[in-house]
Each structure stands twice: as C-alpha cells, then as structure tokens.
C-alpha cells in the first residue's frame, strides 16, 4: 500500500529555517509528481509546491516563492521541502502528497486537491519568537 512518511517539522524563529522530508513507498515513486501542502489552524488546505517526476520542473505558491525549495531524490524515494526565511504565517501542518496521474502539469493547474490521491500524515511547523 502507498505510504508517505513525513518528518522534520518543529519550532523555528521568524527568519529561521526548517527542512521537511517525505519518504514514499508502495508505488513507483519516479513515475509520479509529488507536492507539499499545508493547513494553518482554522484554515483550509493551501498548496505550497509541486515537483514533477523528473525533478527538473517545480512550481510554488506565491506566498512561499523565493523562500522555499522543493527537491526530490528518485533513488531514495524522497521528496524534501527546504524552508528558509520563515514567517509566522508559515505556521501549520505540512503534508506531502502524491499526484493522482502522471500527465504533465502546467503552472496554472497544479494546485487542485482533487488531483492528489494520497497524503502523508503531516508534520507540525510553528514559527514563533
């Protein structure tokens, strides 16, 4: 069965950094695009970033562009999210997610929840002084 195991959350100060990691199993990882989403307390799901299956194309939400970097290692079935210059508004639960299909994704079509079929358990990120 598909499993997405997330680690790396925690507490950071504003301006600090955290790195999240998601280890995948139960499917052919290199065939699928992978993404990160987050949910702030009392808010809906916000899509943060996606990296396409070959690792050469990535898209970001405007709210994190220039601060967050997504990457993947297909040999290790891992997708990571490096978060720099953290802000209090980055606080929330972060999930990695597997794209439902393998068709190419364009920059204006990647952030729809219905296009993802598996989510990791999530990890809490708190940005506070």
C-alpha positions, -999 to +999 in steps of 0.1 A: +000+000+000+010+036-006+027+052+024+041+088+027+060+093+059+068+129+068+094+142+092+113+174+100+088+197+115+092+217+147+096+251+161+115+279+143+120+316+149+110+341+123+137+342+097+149+307+106+149+275+085+134+241+086+137+211+063+109+187+058+113+152+043+088+127+029+097+091+023+074+073-001+067+036-006+042+013-022+043+028-057+068+036-084+080+069-070+099+082-100+067+080-122+047+105-101+048+141-094+049+150-057+037+180-038+036+197-004+005+213+011-002+229+044-030+238+066-029+266+091-050+264+123-087+270+113-079+274+076-083+253+045-056+234+027-030+256+008-009+240-019+027+250-013+048+234-041+050+206-066+079+189-083+074+170-114+086+134-116+119+140-133+128+167-107+135+194-133+103+214-130+088+228-099+061+253-091+054+273-060+027+292-043+033+330-044+033+330-006+065+309-005+082+317-038+119+327-032+119+312+003+110+275-001+127+250-023+113+216-032+136+187-043+134+150-048+157+120-049+142+093-070+169+068-059+158+072-023+120+077-029+122+110-011+108+145-016+120+174+006+110+209+013+136+234+024+120+263+041+141+295+047+132+330+059+103+315+078+074+338+088+047+333+115+022+328+087+041+297+076+028+280+108+006+250+101+006+213+094+025+203+063+016+173+042+033+157+013+010+143-014+012+121-045-003+133-077-031+111-090-018+106-125+014+111-145+004+136-171+024+168-174+015+196-151+015+232-161+020+261-137-016+271-136-031+237-129-012+221-101-029+233-070-062+214-070-068+189-042-088+165-064-057+158-084-039+141-055-048+107-042-025+100-012-013+123+016+012+117+043+003+121+080+017+156+081+041+174+104+036+205+125+056+236+118+054+265+142+071+298+135+072+320+166+096+342+185 
